[in-house]
Amino acid sequence: MKLFEYIERINLLHKLISERRTGCPEKLAKRLGISKGRVYQLVEELRMKNVPITYSRKLETYYYTNEYEINISLSLRPLSNEEMANTNAGWRIDHTYKLFCSL
């Protein structure tokens, strides 16, 4: 699933940036399993969200200019009957319901 891949990618990117060991954009792209252009897009997306990322040509790494933390997680769980009713605008979904059409 793309969402899980994206979360894992952002978490790995954050770890590498925090440790100042991303390498050059080409190496980072290989580590993340994406294109170099997509690396630039990810970094720009984070910058647009005011994440203080910069690149050092001397050290060949991205790094945070200020201490910064990114926490992304996803949890999956079944909904209670009350949550299902609220989510479906009050309609109760019965998985045993069958629709018959007469032609």
Secondary structure, DSSP 8 states (H G I E B T S, - for coil): -HHHHHHHHHHHHHHHHHTT---SHHHHHHHHTS-HHHHHHHHHHHHHTT--EEEETTTTEEEESS--------------HHHHHHHTTT----TT-------
